[in-house]
Structures are given as structure tokens and as C-alpha cells.
Amino acid sequence: MHIKLLDKKHIPAAKVLWGYAFEKNEPFYSWYFDTIFQPENALGVFLEDHLVSCLQLNPYDVVLKNNRFPCSYVVGVITAPEFRNRGLMKPLLEEALREIQRRNHGLSILMPFDTGYYQPYGWELCYTQLRYEVPAESLKRLSKSGGFFSKISSASDLPSMDAVYRKFLTQYQGYISRTHRDWQNLLEDLYCDGGYAVLLKDSQSQPAGYILYYLKDQRIFAKEMAYTTAWAQKAIFDFLYRHKAQVDQISWTAPMGDNTCLYLRDTLTPKAANTIKILPFMAGRVVDVKLALENSRFDGAVTGEFSMEIEDLSAPWNHGKFIICIDKGVAQVSSYSGNETDLRCTINTFSQLFWGAVDIQQAISLDLVQIKQEKQSLLSQIFLKQNNFINEFF
């Protein structure tokens, strides 16, 4: 067995693995391997020169705590059925971590099919989403007509969408800083699956919102919506409400903390009309603790020092003790040889702390960390709770 990055000659074999494990729906299937799949970003397990398992490391920039971090998105983790349960995944994921570190990507994200499957390798849930499913009539109360909607059909609309996206996400963290190519891929993926995209402009012809959605089987599912003002949100709800003669149900995803549920028309008896679910969405992992901390810029008032011990059995460069010195928000990280440390935790917990999925007090209450009491104030300034939102699927 050997593990290596793929090259062009391996694309057909990788495509066959994907098709068996995931989907072959056209035109998406061909589009993905013609446009998105890059063999130099794919690792494979080979047995006698046959590709039997692989994964992809798609590169992005993640905005977290107002810092931008190069990040590898692990997608398409597949093993051929005849080679499953042979222990191939452990060495593949550990080699993936080494490759991510070689690329100087301090962070990694992964959408788990099972939130527990990747935990032994250090990925821990850092993102959740709200999923609304409501009768079309429920949106009447939130709808307000206005503005101008147009179909998004050309690259000239992408800067407007990006401007709305960035404004919408000012209150969130953990999102992808999308490039022009990312926006093109997002729309092409949508259109491959028969979706629609519309842009909202206000009375001054300024972009105010957009919605990416599917219309099928008397149902609308909004894959993504963003808006710059409360008025724009109501205008988008009005756009959706206008489909009431075509659809029975309207569904959309939203960041945690979204308060639309407080203002929807609903019934309590004989049963609730609306369904709002919390969905686990994305796991995060700090691949290189030193790199991640030193690439962070904390609040300028944060100054202090603490020692830390991390348990990371899959990435030995993280497994050990560190001393972190922060001066005016800038961290320097060195190895530490002392016997006791101010903070002890696994890489899973450290990843959740770094993402702000939990804060120090929550980690203490969940018995996830061991902390010296005199350092709690400093650590609480460093590991702040964040409202994370991400909506990328590959």
C-alpha cells in the first residue's frame, strides 16, 4: 500500500469511486470532474497501482475572528466497497493532515456524514444551521413588496452578489472568503441541478439581496439567501410568497441566531404549522496549532502568557506542550518543557475553542479542559464565542 497525490491519469478511477459512493447525476457528475476536481489536490491509497481510496483537499480562505486563514476542505472521502473495513482510512487521513501542514494550511474543514466518524482524527463539529420548513402562507406576515428582482445570468452580477454576501456576513464568522471563481462554481453547481438565482436591487439600483433556490414537487428550497437590510429580507420573503399558487412548502437555511422564527405566522393547535430544525453542518480542525495561533490577530488589548498541553495523536507536531506569549494581540508560540501547564485539552476541544464554537466557560462546564483558575480571565479574552456560518458543499 502507498499513499500519494493523484495526477491526471488517475482522474477516471477517482470519478468511478465518486460515482459509486455519491452520485452520477448529470450534468453535475461530469461538470464536477471537469471543473472542480484537481488531481494535485487529491490523495489516494493505491494497492498494486490500483486506486482504492481517495479524498480531496480543496483550498479556500476562511474568515475567522476577522482573520483570514488558508484552509483545506476535505471532501469526497471514499473507499471502494471491496476494500472497506481494512483500516485504510486511518493512514489516508493522517497523510492528509501531513499534506495540509506541508501546504501551510493551519486549518481544515470537513462536512461529516456522521459527526462521530472523524472525531478520532481531530475534526469536531464547529458549525450548525437552522432549517426552516413552512407553508407558503406563513411568509405572508413577513413579506413586503418592493425593489427589483432579476435573474442572475452573467458574470457581471457576481460582484453584486459578493457585496451582498460580505455585508450579510458582517455579524458572523467562519465563512469562506469567496473568489470570483468560487462564485462561478456556486452558480454552475446550482444550474447543473436545475436551480434558479435572482438578484434584488433597491430603488437606487444598488444590490440588496439574492436568493439561490430550487423549485420542485410543489416545494421551494432556498439553498442560500443573503440580504443587506431588514427591508431586503422582507422583499425576498415576498418573492418566495408569490409562489404560493405553485408550492405548498417553502424551506431555507439560516445561521444560528436568526430570529425569523419569532415573527412567522404559526399555529399551536392542533399542531405547529412551521418546523425549525437545528442541523449539524461542518466540522473544523486546527491542523497546525502554532501556525494557527501565530496567524491570528487578537484584540489589541490582549497581552499575556500561558502554557498549554495538547493531545493530538494524528498530528504529532501538535502533540505536546507550548508556551504562548501574546503582546498587543500578536501571538508567539514556542515549545515548553515545564511540568505543569495552564491549559490542557485534546485537539478536538482546542479546535472548537479556536473556532469559537464553545468558549472557555462552556469548555469548563462540559469538563473538556483543565485550566488554572488564575489564567481563566486571559483565556476568556483569547477564545471568544463566535456565531459561525458557512454554506459551502465541496
GINOR-V285291 format. One record per backbone hydrogen bond with DSSP energy under -0.5 kcal/mol. NH is the residue of the N-H (numbers start at 0). CO is the residue of the C=O. Records with the same first field share a line. If there is no record, write none. Layout:
BEGIN
NH: CO, CO
END
This chain:
BEGIN
1: 45
3: 43
5: 38, 41
9: 6
10: 7
13: 9
14: 10
15: 11
16: 12
17: 13
18: 14
19: 15
20: 16
21: 17
28: 24
30: 26
31: 27
32: 28
33: 29
34: 30
35: 30, 31
36: 31
40: 37
41: 38
42: 54
43: 3
44: 52
45: 1, 43
46: 49
47: 45
49: 46
51: 44, 49
52: 44
53: 77
54: 42
55: 74
56: 40
57: 72
59: 70
61: 68
62: 174
63: 61, 66
66: 63
68: 61, 66
70: 59
71: 106
72: 57, 70
73: 71, 108
74: 55, 72
77: 53, 75
79: 51
82: 79
83: 80
85: 82
90: 86
91: 87
92: 88
93: 89
94: 90
95: 91
96: 92
97: 93
98: 94
99: 95
100: 96
101: 97
102: 98
103: 100
104: 99
105: 103
106: 69
107: 284
108: 71
109: 282
110: 73
111: 109
116: 113
117: 113
119: 115
120: 117
121: 118
122: 117
123: 283
125: 281
126: 281
128: 278
129: 253
130: 276
131: 129, 251
132: 274
133: 249
135: 247
137: 134
138: 135
139: 136
141: 138
142: 138, 139
143: 233
147: 200
149: 198
151: 196
152: 150
156: 153
157: 154
160: 156
161: 157
162: 158
163: 159
164: 160
165: 161
166: 162
167: 163
168: 164
169: 166
170: 167
171: 168
172: 386
173: 62
174: 62
176: 60
177: 175
182: 178
183: 179
184: 180
185: 181
186: 182
187: 183
188: 184
189: 185
190: 186
191: 187
192: 188
193: 190
194: 189
195: 212
197: 210
198: 149
199: 208
200: 147
201: 205
204: 201
207: 199
208: 199
209: 225
210: 197
211: 223
212: 195
213: 220
215: 218
218: 215
219: 248
220: 213
221: 250
222: 211, 220
223: 211
225: 209
227: 207
232: 228
233: 229
234: 230
235: 231
236: 232
237: 233
238: 234
239: 235
240: 236
241: 237
242: 239
243: 240
245: 242
246: 242
247: 217
248: 217
249: 133
250: 219
251: 131
252: 221
253: 129
255: 127
257: 254
261: 258
262: 259
263: 259
264: 137
272: 266
274: 132
276: 130
278: 128, 276
280: 126
281: 126
282: 109
283: 123
284: 107
286: 105, 284
287: 105
291: 287
292: 288
293: 289
294: 290
295: 292
297: 295, 328
301: 298
302: 300
303: 325
305: 323
307: 321
308: 342
309: 319
310: 344
311: 309
317: 314
318: 314
319: 309, 317
321: 307
322: 333
323: 305
324: 322, 331
325: 303, 323
326: 324, 329
328: 301
329: 326
330: 295
331: 324
333: 322
335: 320
342: 306
343: 369
344: 308
346: 310
349: 345
350: 346
351: 347
352: 348
353: 349
354: 350
355: 351
356: 351
357: 351
359: 382
362: 358
363: 359
364: 360
365: 361
366: 363
367: 362
368: 362
369: 343
371: 341
374: 371
375: 372
378: 374
379: 375
380: 376, 377
381: 377
382: 378
383: 381
385: 355
387: 385
388: 172
END
